[in-house]
Amino acid sequence: MPRKPTRAPAKAKAPAAVETSETIAEQTAAFLKKGKKIDVIDSGVSGQPSLAANKHIRLGNR
């Protein structure tokens, strides 16, 4: 009597997402050609709003 498989067959892995500097440059050029612009954000600045409330921390025994 043939046995039933105990688990589903493995699925094929998706191909790895690989970008080269050349393809990124091509995509950037196409983006700019459409009239779009690139905003430069200062280092350390995030566009994501903070979900945490401002907490005032007191150190000491008071």
Order of alpha helices (4+ residues) and beta strands (2+ residues): alpha
